[in-house]
Amino acid sequence: MRFRKLGRTGLFVSELCLGTMTFGGESGIWSQIGDLQQGDVDALVGRALDAGINFIDTANVYADGRSEIMTGQALRNLQVPRENVVVATKVLGETGTKGPNSRGLSRYHILESVQASLKRLQLDHIDLYQVHGFDPATPMEETLRALDTLVQQGLVRYVGVSNWAAWQIAKAQGISERLGLARFESLQAYYTIAGRDLERELVPMLLSEQVGLMVWSPLAGGLLSGKYGRDTQANQAEQGSRRTTFDFPPVQLDRAWDTIDAMRTIGEAKQVSVAQVALAWLLHQPVVTSVIIGAKRVDQLDDNIAATAVKLSGEELAQLDKVSALPAEYPGWMLERQGGARRQQLAQ
C-alpha cells in the first residue's frame, strides 16, 4: 500500500480509501446500496486496516447517519489508535429532524452538523470535513468562513469539497486565499475509465492548484466489476445488479462495453479481475490521490485491495486510453490545437 500527500498538506493517506456507503442501509436507496450490520462492518474495517489502508470516508447522510455510527463503533471495537486512521465525513444533506435549515452549507447547518457527526463517530475531531455538494442558497464566503471556524476550533483538521464544478472550486480557493481561510485540500469526485468527464475541466484545475483527488464509485456502481458486458446487458435484472435497482452513475454504455472488452483481455493476460484493472488504471493517473473502495464482503474488499499490485505497461495504458477516450469538445480541442507548439518547446 502506497501513501500519498493530500493536496498541499503534510498529511499522507493510503492510495485506497475504505468507503462506508454499504454500512447500515435500512430503506430506500441506502438498502439497495448496502445493509451491513456491525459485525460485518467490523470485519471490513479490520481487514482494510490490516492491508495498510489508513483512510476511511463516510458522510452524515449515508444510511441516515447509521454509517457514521457504525464506522465510529468499529474503530472503538477494534481499539484502533486515533493517530493510525484518517477519518473523513461530509456535510450538506438532511439528517435527523427535517426543517428549512436542516440542509445546505449555511454557517448554521455546518456548525450543527459537525457536532452531530462527531457524536455519531465517537470522535473529538474529524480529519477531513467535506462539503458534499454545492449550495446555491448560501454565499460561498459564508460556507468557507464556517469551515475555517471549525479548523480554528480544532474540531476539523482539513476541509475538502465534493461534486463541485472547476470554476466553483477555483473561486473558493481565491476567496480562501484573499481572506486567509482554510482552503479546500481535496476534491471527492466521480472518475472511472468508463466516465472520464473529470478530465475536461477539473483535472487541469486540480493539478494547477495542488488539490488532491479522492475518487468515488471507481467501478461505476458495479458496471466495471467484470460481471457485465454486451453479452450480459440484457439479463442484468435477473442477476440482481445494483445497476438494475439504482442505475447510477450514468455511463455511456457503448464506450463502456469497448473499454470492458479491452480490460478483460488485459486482465486475462495478467490473471487478474476486470475490477482490478479498472482500479489499477485509476491508480496510474497522476491526479489521483486515493481511490474509495466499498464492499459488502471481505472477499470483495480483498479483490479491490489486490489492484494495488497490478502494474500496467505504457502500451496497456495507451490501449485503454484510446478505447475509453472522451469525444472532442470545445474549448478542449481548440486549446490542444493552439497550445501544441508551446508544449513542444517545453518538452525540449
Backbone torsions as a table, in degrees:
resi	resn	phi	psi	omega
1	MET	NA	123.5	177.5
2	ARG	-93.1	157.3	179.9
3	PHE	-122.8	139.8	-175.1
4	ARG	-129.7	147.7	177.6
5	LYS	-66.4	140.4	176.9
6	LEU	-89.1	107.6	178.4
7	GLY	59.9	-132.2	-177.2
8	ARG	-99.2	13.7	-176.2
9	THR	-90.0	-179.7	172.6
10	GLY	-99.9	12.1	-178.6
11	LEU	-86.5	131.2	178.3
12	PHE	-106.8	131.4	179.2
13	VAL	-124.9	153.4	-179.9
14	SER	-68.0	150.6	-178.2
15	GLU	-67.2	-18.3	169.7
16	LEU	-113.3	141.4	179.8
17	CYS	-122.7	133.6	179.3
18	LEU	-80.1	117.3	175.8
19	GLY	-88.3	148.7	-171.3
20	THR	-119.4	19.7	-177.3
21	MET	-67.8	-18.0	179.4
22	THR	-85.4	0.9	-175.5
23	PHE	-88.0	121.1	162.6
24	GLY	80.1	10.9	-179.0
25	GLY	-63.9	131.2	-178.9
26	GLU	-118.1	-23.5	-177.5
27	SER	-157.4	166.4	176.9
28	GLY	61.7	-148.9	-177.1
29	ILE	-65.6	-26.1	-177.4
30	TRP	-66.9	-37.1	177.7
31	SER	-69.3	-29.9	178.0
32	GLN	-71.9	-31.8	-179.2
33	ILE	-79.1	-40.6	-179.7
34	GLY	173.6	142.6	-178.8
35	ASP	-130.0	38.0	-178.1
36	LEU	-61.5	140.2	176.8
37	GLN	-100.2	176.3	-165.3
38	GLN	-59.2	-39.4	-179.5
39	GLY	-62.0	-43.3	178.1
40	ASP	-67.5	-38.0	177.9
41	VAL	-62.1	-45.3	178.7
42	ASP	-58.3	-41.4	-179.0
43	ALA	-64.6	-42.9	179.8
44	LEU	-66.6	-46.4	-179.7
45	VAL	-62.3	-43.4	179.3
46	GLY	-62.3	-42.7	179.1
47	ARG	-64.8	-41.7	179.3
48	ALA	-61.5	-45.0	179.8
49	LEU	-64.8	-39.8	178.4
50	ASP	-62.3	-31.0	-179.4
51	ALA	-81.2	-3.2	178.0
52	GLY	102.7	0.2	176.9
53	ILE	-71.3	126.8	178.2
54	ASN	-116.5	11.7	-170.0
55	PHE	-126.1	123.9	179.2
56	ILE	-127.2	131.6	-178.0
57	ASP	-119.0	130.2	176.4
58	THR	-138.3	-168.2	177.8
59	ALA	-159.4	151.5	-177.8
60	ASN	-65.4	-24.8	-178.1
61	VAL	-88.7	-14.2	-178.2
62	TYR	-61.4	122.0	-179.2
63	ALA	52.3	35.9	177.8
64	ASP	54.9	39.9	176.2
65	GLY	98.0	-17.2	-176.9
66	ARG	-67.2	-29.3	178.1
67	SER	-62.3	-44.7	177.4
68	GLU	-62.2	-42.7	-179.4
69	ILE	-60.0	-47.3	-177.7
70	MET	-68.9	-36.3	177.3
71	THR	-62.1	-49.0	179.1
72	GLY	-62.7	-39.9	-179.7
73	GLN	-67.8	-36.7	177.7
74	ALA	-62.5	-44.1	179.2
75	LEU	-61.8	-36.2	178.5
76	ARG	-72.6	-44.2	-179.0
77	ASN	-61.8	-37.3	-178.4
78	LEU	-85.9	-2.6	179.1
79	GLN	54.1	48.7	-178.4
80	VAL	-78.8	123.5	175.8
81	PRO	-58.2	134.5	-174.3
82	ARG	-57.6	-36.5	-176.5
83	GLU	-74.4	-6.7	-178.4
84	ASN	-93.2	-1.8	-176.2
85	VAL	-137.8	139.8	175.8
86	VAL	-105.3	115.7	-175.0
87	VAL	-105.9	126.5	179.0
88	ALA	-119.0	139.5	172.8
89	THR	-143.3	-177.0	-169.7
90	LYS	-140.9	161.9	178.5
91	VAL	-137.6	139.6	171.4
92	LEU	171.5	-56.6	-171.5
93	GLY	-79.9	179.2	-177.2
94	GLU	-83.3	138.6	167.2
95	THR	-141.5	150.6	178.8
96	GLY	71.4	-142.4	-177.6
97	THR	-65.4	130.9	-178.4
98	LYS	-87.4	141.3	178.8
99	GLY	-171.2	174.0	-176.0
100	PRO	-63.7	-21.2	-179.5
101	ASN	-112.5	17.6	-176.9
102	SER	-95.7	16.4	174.4
103	ARG	-150.5	169.1	176.7
104	GLY	101.2	-170.0	-175.8
105	LEU	-122.7	32.3	174.1
106	SER	-71.0	158.8	175.0
107	ARG	-56.6	-40.6	179.5
108	TYR	-56.8	-53.1	-174.7
109	HIS	-70.3	-38.2	-179.9
110	ILE	-63.6	-47.3	-177.6
111	LEU	-67.2	-34.1	175.3
112	GLU	-69.7	-43.4	-173.0
113	SER	-68.7	-37.8	-177.9
114	VAL	-63.9	-38.2	178.7
115	GLN	-65.4	-40.7	179.0
116	ALA	-65.3	-40.9	179.2
117	SER	-65.9	-42.2	178.5
118	LEU	-60.2	-40.2	179.3
119	LYS	-65.9	-45.1	-179.6
120	ARG	-64.8	-39.3	-178.4
121	LEU	-79.2	-12.5	-176.7
122	GLN	59.1	42.7	-179.4
123	LEU	-123.4	160.4	174.9
124	ASP	-99.0	-9.0	173.6
125	HIS	-156.0	157.5	176.5
126	ILE	-109.7	132.4	-176.0
127	ASP	-74.2	-41.7	179.5
128	LEU	-135.2	113.3	-179.1
129	TYR	-107.4	118.7	-171.4
130	GLN	-114.7	138.2	169.9
131	VAL	-78.7	130.8	-166.1
132	HIS	-84.4	-8.7	179.6
133	GLY	-179.8	-177.2	-177.3
134	PHE	-92.2	139.2	178.6
135	ASP	-112.4	102.8	-177.8
136	PRO	-70.6	-10.6	-177.2
137	ALA	-90.2	-15.4	-175.4
138	THR	-112.2	130.7	175.4
139	PRO	-57.6	137.4	-177.7
140	MET	-57.2	-38.6	-178.8
141	GLU	-62.2	-37.3	178.0
142	GLU	-62.1	-44.8	178.9
143	THR	-61.4	-47.0	-176.8
144	LEU	-66.8	-37.6	177.4
145	ARG	-66.2	-38.8	179.3
146	ALA	-65.0	-42.7	178.2
147	LEU	-63.7	-40.0	178.4
148	ASP	-64.3	-36.2	176.4
149	THR	-58.1	-42.8	179.8
150	LEU	-63.4	-39.0	178.0
151	VAL	-65.5	-45.0	-179.1
152	GLN	-63.9	-32.8	179.8
153	GLN	-79.9	-9.4	-180.0
154	GLY	82.5	6.8	178.8
155	LEU	-78.4	-23.6	-177.7
156	VAL	-135.2	138.1	179.0
157	ARG	-88.5	-47.1	-179.0
158	TYR	-137.9	158.1	178.5
159	VAL	-121.3	149.2	-179.4
160	GLY	-140.7	179.1	-175.3
161	VAL	-136.1	155.6	177.8
162	SER	-142.1	137.7	172.4
163	ASN	62.4	38.9	172.7
164	TRP	-107.7	156.4	175.2
165	ALA	-76.8	161.0	-178.4
166	ALA	-59.8	-42.5	-177.2
167	TRP	-66.0	-33.0	179.7
168	GLN	-68.2	-42.8	179.3
169	ILE	-66.7	-43.4	179.1
170	ALA	-60.7	-41.3	177.8
171	LYS	-63.1	-43.8	-179.9
172	ALA	-62.9	-40.6	179.0
173	GLN	-63.7	-37.3	177.4
174	GLY	-65.1	-41.8	177.8
175	ILE	-63.3	-45.2	-179.0
176	SER	-61.9	-41.3	179.0
177	GLU	-66.8	-41.6	-178.3
178	ARG	-65.4	-36.9	-175.2
179	LEU	-98.8	-1.4	-180.0
180	GLY	70.2	36.8	-178.0
181	LEU	-100.9	160.8	173.5
182	ALA	-58.9	133.0	-176.3
183	ARG	-100.0	161.8	174.6
184	PHE	-66.4	124.4	179.1
185	GLU	-100.9	-10.0	-177.8
186	SER	-150.2	153.6	169.4
187	LEU	-119.9	129.9	170.8
188	GLN	-102.9	120.7	-171.8
189	ALA	-148.2	160.1	176.5
190	TYR	-77.9	130.3	179.7
191	TYR	-158.0	122.1	173.3
192	THR	-144.1	168.4	176.1
193	ILE	-67.1	-18.3	177.1
194	ALA	-95.6	-1.9	-179.6
195	GLY	-149.1	83.7	-171.3
196	ARG	-100.8	22.2	-177.7
197	ASP	-55.8	-30.3	-179.8
198	LEU	-54.3	-27.4	-173.6
199	GLU	-72.9	-15.8	-176.6
200	ARG	-69.3	-52.0	-175.2
201	GLU	-123.6	-39.1	-172.4
202	LEU	-72.1	-43.5	-178.2
203	VAL	-59.7	-48.7	177.3
204	PRO	-58.8	-38.0	179.0
205	MET	-66.4	-44.0	-179.5
206	LEU	-60.4	-43.9	179.9
207	LEU	-66.9	-40.1	-179.6
208	SER	-65.8	-41.9	-173.2
209	GLU	-97.1	3.3	179.3
210	GLN	56.0	51.8	176.1
211	VAL	-106.6	131.0	-179.7
212	GLY	-72.8	155.8	179.8
213	LEU	-119.2	121.8	170.2
214	MET	-104.6	126.4	-174.7
215	VAL	-97.4	123.9	172.5
216	TRP	-102.9	152.6	-178.1
217	SER	51.1	55.2	-176.9
218	PRO	-66.1	-16.4	177.0
219	LEU	-106.0	19.6	176.6
220	ALA	52.4	52.3	177.6
221	GLY	63.2	30.1	178.8
222	GLY	95.5	-9.7	-178.0
223	LEU	-61.4	-31.8	-178.1
224	LEU	-99.0	21.5	-178.8
225	SER	-73.8	-16.7	-176.1
226	GLY	103.8	-10.7	-179.0
227	LYS	-80.7	-16.9	-170.3
228	TYR	-123.2	154.0	177.2
229	GLY	-172.7	-172.8	-179.5
230	ARG	-55.1	-39.7	-175.0
231	ASP	-76.8	-13.2	179.6
232	THR	-110.1	-2.8	-176.4
233	GLN	-57.7	-39.5	-173.3
234	ALA	-70.6	-27.3	-175.0
235	ASN	-112.2	26.8	176.9
236	GLN	-61.3	-36.6	-178.5
237	ALA	-61.1	-41.2	-179.5
238	GLU	-65.3	-28.3	-178.2
239	GLN	-82.5	-5.1	179.7
240	GLY	68.2	35.2	-176.2
241	SER	-67.3	142.9	171.3
242	ARG	-57.2	-33.9	-179.9
243	ARG	-63.8	-24.8	179.5
244	THR	-75.2	-44.6	-176.6
245	THR	-86.8	-22.9	-178.2
246	PHE	-146.0	82.5	-172.4
247	ASP	-76.9	81.1	-173.1
248	PHE	-155.2	142.5	-4.0
249	PRO	-76.1	159.7	179.2
250	PRO	-62.2	141.9	-178.3
251	VAL	-138.2	140.9	172.4
252	GLN	-78.3	101.1	-165.5
253	LEU	-66.1	-39.5	-178.5
254	ASP	-58.3	-45.5	178.4
255	ARG	-67.6	-34.3	179.7
256	ALA	-65.5	-41.3	180.0
257	TRP	-64.0	-41.3	177.2
258	ASP	-60.5	-41.0	-179.2
259	THR	-67.5	-41.9	178.9
260	ILE	-63.6	-40.0	177.0
261	ASP	-58.2	-44.9	-179.4
262	ALA	-66.8	-40.5	179.1
263	MET	-67.8	-35.2	179.4
264	ARG	-64.5	-40.8	178.3
265	THR	-62.6	-45.5	178.9
266	ILE	-65.1	-41.7	-179.7
267	GLY	-62.8	-41.4	178.9
268	GLU	-64.1	-39.0	179.4
269	ALA	-66.4	-33.5	-178.2
270	LYS	-95.5	-5.8	-177.1
271	GLN	59.8	46.1	175.2
272	VAL	-131.2	166.2	-177.0
273	SER	-79.0	160.2	175.4
274	VAL	-59.5	-40.3	179.1
275	ALA	-59.9	-40.1	179.2
276	GLN	-65.3	-37.4	177.5
277	VAL	-65.7	-42.5	-179.9
278	ALA	-62.2	-42.5	178.4
279	LEU	-69.7	-40.1	179.4
280	ALA	-62.6	-37.3	178.2
281	TRP	-59.1	-43.9	178.3
282	LEU	-63.3	-42.7	-178.2
283	LEU	-66.5	-17.4	176.5
284	HIS	-87.3	-6.1	-178.5
285	GLN	-85.4	123.5	-174.8
286	PRO	-58.5	-26.8	-176.1
287	VAL	-76.7	-18.4	-173.1
288	VAL	-81.2	128.6	174.2
289	THR	-92.9	-51.0	-176.7
290	SER	-149.6	141.6	179.1
291	VAL	-106.8	123.4	-177.8
292	ILE	-83.0	122.1	178.7
293	ILE	-115.0	136.1	176.4
294	GLY	-119.2	155.1	-178.9
295	ALA	-154.6	158.9	173.1
296	LYS	-106.2	-18.6	-178.5
297	ARG	-135.9	156.0	-179.6
298	VAL	-63.4	-36.7	-179.4
299	ASP	-66.3	-33.7	174.4
300	GLN	-65.3	-42.6	178.5
301	LEU	-62.0	-43.4	179.5
302	ASP	-61.0	-40.4	179.3
303	ASP	-62.4	-41.3	178.5
304	ASN	-67.7	-42.0	-179.8
305	ILE	-61.4	-34.4	-178.9
306	ALA	-63.5	-17.2	179.0
307	ALA	-63.2	-23.1	-179.4
308	THR	-66.4	-17.6	-179.8
309	ALA	-96.7	-2.7	-177.9
310	VAL	-84.8	120.9	178.5
311	LYS	-106.7	125.7	178.5
312	LEU	-101.8	131.2	-179.9
313	SER	-74.2	166.6	176.2
314	GLY	-59.5	-38.0	179.1
315	GLU	-66.9	-41.2	179.1
316	GLU	-66.8	-41.2	177.5
317	LEU	-63.3	-39.8	178.5
318	ALA	-64.8	-40.2	178.5
319	GLN	-62.8	-45.5	-179.8
320	LEU	-68.3	-37.5	178.2
321	ASP	-61.8	-41.7	-177.5
322	LYS	-66.9	-44.7	-174.5
323	VAL	-74.7	-23.3	-177.1
324	SER	-106.1	3.9	-173.0
325	ALA	-59.9	143.4	175.4
326	LEU	-72.0	148.4	173.1
327	PRO	-66.2	149.5	-179.1
328	ALA	-60.7	142.7	-178.4
329	GLU	-147.4	141.0	177.2
330	TYR	-76.0	141.6	7.2
331	PRO	-90.1	5.9	-175.7
332	GLY	-56.1	-45.8	-177.5
333	TRP	-68.3	-29.1	178.3
334	MET	-74.8	-39.4	176.7
335	LEU	-62.7	-40.5	178.4
336	GLU	-63.1	-42.1	-177.0
337	ARG	-68.2	-46.7	-174.9
338	GLN	-76.7	-26.5	-175.6
339	GLY	-93.2	-0.8	-175.3
340	GLY	-57.3	-46.9	-177.1
341	ALA	-63.5	-40.1	-179.7
342	ARG	-70.2	-34.9	176.5
343	ARG	-65.1	-36.9	177.1
344	GLN	-62.5	-39.3	178.5
345	GLN	-63.5	-40.8	180.0
346	LEU	-65.9	-31.5	-176.8
347	ALA	-78.0	-13.9	-177.3
348	GLN	-73.7	NA	NA
